[in-house]
Every structure is written in C-alpha cells, then in structure tokens.
Amino acid sequence: MSETTHKIYFQNAQNLRALEDESVDLILTSPMYPLVQIWDHVFSQLNPDIGVALEKEDGNLAFELMHQELDKVWNEAFRILKTNGIACINVGDTTRSIGNDFKLYASHSRIISHCCKIGFQCLPLIIWAKLTNAPNKFMGSGM
C-alpha cells in the first residue's frame, strides 16, 4: 500500500490554482443549491445579474446564472481530477415559488449535463429518497 497525502483547502472552489492538473483522486462535495433561498445572497455576490433576475422574478434565468457559477467549480474539478478519478456531487433539486410560478428546478440534471459536456463519464446515480414532511426538516436533513 502506498503512502497518501491529505490536504484541506478552505477556499472558493471556482479557482483551485493551488492544485496541479490531474493531482486529485476523489472529490466529494455538496455545493450551494441553486434557488434555495438561503443561498440567494451568496450567488448574487458571485454574479449581481442573479440578484437582478430574482428581483424580476425570472426563476429560469436565475437558475441558469447560478449554475453558470457552479460550472466554474465543475470545470476546476475536471481539471484537477486524475484520469479515472471520481467526483461525488451531493445535490438536491429545488422547488420554489417565484412570482406566480411554483416549480421544480432540476439541479441534478443541469449539473450532469454540464459535467458530461466537459468530459466527465457519468456513473449510475444514487437517488436518496428522504422523507421531507417533518416540520423541523429542510429537504429531509436535520437543519
């Protein structure tokens, strides 16, 4: 068995210049969820057009702009992963009312689409079906 090195980088994952190309075996991440209201401010700081889209109640545009910010993370993940490395992305879809529309925003599909486009090979999905009807739960977790 070979020796391994473990380092933690606490920084914005849109720019991982400190890491060399193809230097990481595994990425495990749970990113901010687009169109989950608690993340609106952070996404809007990354791109002010997101805040404008939300103010104009254009959920589709806000969703796409938020994902364009996350795309920068996936691009970096692809760059730093070794050949046959694995990226595990824990993300949920979002339901939200914006203006008069209540709809599902399918983040998992948007992320898979971008990741396949940049060269990732998609492996089988793991769908975690969680009960979400408890009043003290947020999307099934203990928040």
Secondary structure, 3 states (H helix, E strand, C coil): CCCCCCCCCCCCCCCCCCCCCCCEEEEEECCCCCCCHHHHHHHHHHCHHHHHHHHCCCHHHHHHHHHHHHHHHHHHHHHHEEEEEEEEECCCCEEEEECCEEEEECHHHHHHHHHHHHCCCCCCCCCCCCCCCCCCCECCECC
